[in-house]
Amino acid sequence: MASDAKKILSFYQNGKLVKKLNQEDLKSLVGEVQLKTIEPHDKSAVTYIGVPFNKVLSAVYGDGWTNTKKIKFTCLDGYNPPIDHNMFFKHEAFLVYAKAGTKDFTLKKDNETGKIVELGPYYLTWDALKATVLNNTNNRPYQLTAIDVQL
């Protein structure tokens, strides 16, 4: 499990630091939710605990974030997964940091012969029950440490 120091999420705009927030800050900013969804990596029904991603973006950047040309995500290993920023205008994303009813915040990647991966400190996921088109492993970066909204 990630230490409190590693639970910091950095927010940038065009490469310049805007804010650093921890889990408590995020909850205070937009309110915590429980998301019941399908985890596409192993096809399980799961309930995640986190915050609505678009609300976080509005709280951090103001409504101007909707003029973004790109949202860059940075993971613990330095991976920068490409996600079409238009997805955030069509579907509701969630920034989650726990699974309901357990301290375990991992998933089993069936597409990698059952490899177990730690999701924290943050995992970007979608409501795949509302929009079944999102019931795939694309556009779901885990081990997030930074978000850069590029206008």
C-alpha positions in Angstrom: 0.0 0.0 0.0 1.3 3.5 -0.9 2.6 5.6 2.0 0.9 8.9 2.6 3.8 10.7 0.9 3.1 8.7 -2.3 -0.6 9.5 -2.2 0.1 13.1 -3.4 -1.3 13.9 -6.9 0.4 16.7 -8.7 -1.7 18.9 -11.1 0.1 20.8 -13.9 -1.1 23.1 -16.6 1.0 23.3 -19.7 3.9 21.7 -17.7 3.7 24.2 -14.7 2.7 23.0 -11.3 -0.7 24.3 -10.2 -1.4 22.2 -7.1 -0.5 19.1 -5.1 -3.4 17.3 -3.4 -3.6 14.3 -1.2 -6.5 11.9 -0.8 -8.1 14.0 2.0 -7.8 17.1 -0.1 -9.5 15.5 -3.0 -12.4 14.2 -0.9 -12.8 17.7 0.7 -12.7 19.3 -2.7 -15.4 17.3 -4.5 -16.8 14.7 -2.2 -16.1 10.9 -2.1 -18.2 8.5 -4.2 -18.5 4.7 -4.5 -18.5 3.5 -8.1 -19.9 0.1 -8.9 -18.4 -1.0 -12.2 -16.9 -3.9 -14.2 -13.2 -4.2 -13.9 -12.2 -5.0 -17.5 -8.8 -6.4 -16.6 -10.4 -9.5 -14.9 -14.1 -9.0 -15.8 -15.1 -8.8 -12.1 -17.8 -6.6 -10.6 -16.1 -4.2 -8.2 -16.9 -1.2 -6.1 -14.2 1.5 -6.1 -14.0 4.5 -3.7 -12.8 7.7 -5.1 -13.8 11.1 -6.6 -15.4 12.2 -9.9 -12.5 13.1 -12.1 -14.2 16.0 -14.1 -15.2 17.6 -10.9 -11.6 17.5 -9.7 -10.5 19.1 -12.9 -13.0 21.9 -12.5 -12.0 22.4 -8.9 -8.3 22.6 -9.7 -8.4 24.4 -13.1 -11.8 26.1 -13.2 -14.1 25.5 -16.1 -11.4 26.5 -18.5 -10.1 22.9 -18.5 -12.8 22.0 -20.9 -10.8 23.9 -23.6 -8.0 21.4 -23.2 -6.2 20.0 -26.2 -4.6 17.2 -24.3 -4.5 15.7 -20.8 -1.2 14.0 -20.0 -1.1 11.4 -17.2 2.1 10.3 -15.4 2.4 7.0 -13.6 4.9 5.8 -11.0 7.0 4.0 -13.6 7.1 7.2 -15.8 4.5 5.8 -18.3 2.5 8.5 -19.9 -0.6 6.8 -21.3 -2.3 8.6 -24.2 -6.0 9.2 -23.5 -8.2 11.0 -26.0 -9.3 14.1 -24.0 -12.7 14.0 -25.7 -13.5 10.9 -23.7 -13.9 13.1 -20.6 -16.6 15.2 -22.3 -18.6 12.1 -23.4 -18.3 9.9 -20.3 -17.8 10.2 -16.5 -14.4 9.2 -15.3 -13.4 8.6 -11.7 -10.1 8.9 -9.8 -10.2 6.0 -7.4 -7.9 5.1 -4.5 -9.5 2.1 -2.8 -11.8 -0.9 -3.2 -14.9 -1.1 -1.0 -14.6 -3.7 1.8 -10.9 -4.4 1.5 -7.5 -2.9 2.1 -6.4 -4.6 -1.1 -6.0 -2.1 -4.0 -4.7 -4.4 -6.7 -6.0 -6.1 -9.8 -5.3 -9.2 -11.8 -4.4 -8.5 -15.4 -5.9 -11.5 -17.3 -4.3 -10.2 -20.5 -0.9 -10.6 -18.9 -1.3 -14.2 -17.6 -2.8 -13.1 -14.3 -0.1 -10.6 -13.3 -1.1 -8.8 -10.0 -0.5 -5.0 -10.1 -0.9 -2.3 -7.4 -3.3 0.3 -8.5 -2.4 3.1 -6.1 -1.9 5.7 -5.4 -4.6 6.6 -7.9 -6.4 4.8 -10.7 -8.4 6.5 -13.4 -11.4 4.4 -14.3 -14.9 4.7 -15.9 -18.5 3.7 -15.2 -18.6 0.7 -17.5 -22.1 -0.1 -16.4 -23.5 3.1 -17.7 -21.4 3.1 -20.9 -20.5 -0.5 -21.9 -18.3 0.9 -24.7 -15.9 1.6 -21.8 -15.8 -2.0 -20.7 -12.2 -2.5 -22.0 -8.7 -2.1 -20.5 -8.0 1.0 -22.6 -7.9 4.5 -21.0 -7.4 3.2 -17.5 -4.0 4.4 -16.1 -3.1 3.2 -12.7 -0.4 4.2 -10.3 -1.1 7.9 -11.2 1.1 10.6 -9.7 0.5 13.6 -12.0 -2.0 15.1 -14.4 -1.1 17.9 -16.9 -3.9 19.7 -18.6 -2.6 21.3 -21.7 -4.6 24.2 -23.1 
